[in-house]
Amino acid sequence: MGKILIVDDSDFDRLMIARALNKNIEDLVLFEFSNGQDALDQIIEVLPDLIVLDVRMPGMDGFEVLLSIRRNPDFKDRSVVMLSGSADAKDMKMAEECGANAYYVKPSNIQAYYDIAQEIQSQYLQS
Amino acid sequence: MMKEGPGRVTNFLDSILDVHPDLICRYDPKRTLIYLNKSCANFFGGTVNYFLGKQFTEFLPQKHLANAEVILSQITPKMPKFTSMQRFTYKDKADRWINWTNIGIFRPDGSIESFQSIGRDVTHEVILGQITQARQKELLSVRAELRSVIDAVPAMIWHKDDKNNILHLNEAAASSMGLKVEDVEGQNTYDLFGDAAKKYHDDDLKVIHSGEPYLGIVELFTPNDGEPGWVQTDKIPFNVGENTGSGKRLLVVSTDITKLKEKEDLLSAINKNLDDFTSLTSHDLKAPLRKIGLSAEMLSLGLNDKLRCSEKENLDDIRDGVEHMRLLIESFLKFMRAAPGGLELETLNLNDVIYETWTRLAPELEQINGILNLPSQPLNVKGDFALLGQVFSNLIENAIKYRSPERDLRIDISAFAQARTWVISVSDNGMGIKKSDTEHIFDLFGRAKPHLGVEGSGIGLALCKRIITLHGGTIKFLPSEESGSCFQLVFNQSGRIENGKNINSR
């Protein structure tokens, strides 16, 4: 049970994590956005339990979106998980500094997606 | 008969005058000698008695005589004393310099009674003076030479004391202050620049008092009539000894590094761009790759029981290829980011690297009936697994590509230890490389020869060399009389490895 908001400019990447989350979590409600601004505009209405954020996106990048979320008193303690194509240590450090709860590198096989979904569900999805 | 008293006095004075080194003589207006001491007689080469009663016109050489007459004619009751210096050449004796003091003794009516001349031999002083003068001239020329040397130096040089006085400086330094050397030397910088001088003086004092040089100060500097730029300054303290006016001194040398700094800034901007480019490119390459790999996997899962065996293998090949390319991109990213010494190296067994490469290439080798012999001992080196794997797979792929059509391929990888290094050779029985072609094989795009029907990028060996150089190792092509190629790789040995674990890291 939970509401998860996914922000990623790649349809394919949204599909992959959505599939994995759906398989792991019952009664999941997913909201998908292809850019940060739309996600921020809708977040008040969606009131997600958890946000999955890509890092490199056109327009606002994931860090800017994360900072905006953290500045909002209603969402400053909400779980935000970064799911990025970059394995760059600089990006991981930046995510931590901006207040992300976790940072995952987008995997290259399906099982790894399931593992990430499992971890998200057990550790970061507040019920 | 002389009375006893005055006679004794005369004898007494004579005995003093005789041992006196000065040449003392007295003569009447007709130049007849009425007295001379022993020194004087000796000087002219005779005894006292010989000269007494003689006119000096009889024995003085002509040129001195004329000179003497001129001098004596100058002596009047009003100006009874006349001093002159003469270089005396007398007979065969060495030249002497004599300082003559000639005094006229006048009667009360003003007529001349006699002359007294006292000659002091000042040859030593004159020679010393000459030497001193020569030395001084030499010193001045050395100084002028040094001056032109430091003026020729493009760096700005100041020599200061602890009171902020500029003792010396070169032209470059003076012109940077908008002044002439002579206007600045000996001046206090507070007088020249007021409070603006304090900034430099504080630093100067720190250096002077600590006695430690302060080197490589890079700062903005705007010369008086020039563009602002960058200088690198060294401040070096030194002490001067007692005899040169003791004190604590400072040598300040500033070099204009504006051009260097601009280049450095440009270079770091380029590096930054390159870094951004590399990381963006790799990100953009990895995203579609992930898509291919995951799609192949989903196809394989989704069509599981509908696929034929060969079709399933095809999908697996796609995924293997994707995984290989992903690793390559990761490696390239690391490689591009790794400055020499900046690569994170771990202790590993090179044999594992070679084995992993072999398993990847085994199907291809099998297909062409090729054999690969691996070294048996663990080869502990410090390195990056993926990058080193790239080296061996490039070498093995080259061997496959350039194999001989006449015989089955055989690749031998062997290793031996030598002076804390591992010497590894990778040899094959393929087409080999002509001796004349070996020079440029490690250059980028430096392919040995175009082989009919053999694809090659011309990057492989260049990349091998870069990777190995980055690991502190070497690679070279060993020429051989036999057919085939042989590459020799040398790596520094690292800590011992046992069962895949590095003992040193415990």
HADDOCK unambig.tbl for C-alpha pairs under 7 A between the chains (distance, minus, plus):
assign (segid A and resid 85 and name CA) (segid B and resid 283 and name CA) 6.45 0.50 0.50
assign (segid A and resid 85 and name CA) (segid B and resid 287 and name CA) 6.84 0.50 0.50
assign (segid A and resid 86 and name CA) (segid B and resid 283 and name CA) 6.35 0.50 0.50
assign (segid A and resid 108 and name CA) (segid B and resid 290 and name CA) 5.44 0.50 0.50
assign (segid A and resid 108 and name CA) (segid B and resid 293 and name CA) 6.71 0.50 0.50
assign (segid A and resid 108 and name CA) (segid B and resid 294 and name CA) 6.32 0.50 0.50
assign (segid A and resid 109 and name CA) (segid B and resid 294 and name CA) 5.81 0.50 0.50
assign (segid A and resid 110 and name CA) (segid B and resid 294 and name CA) 6.68 0.50 0.50
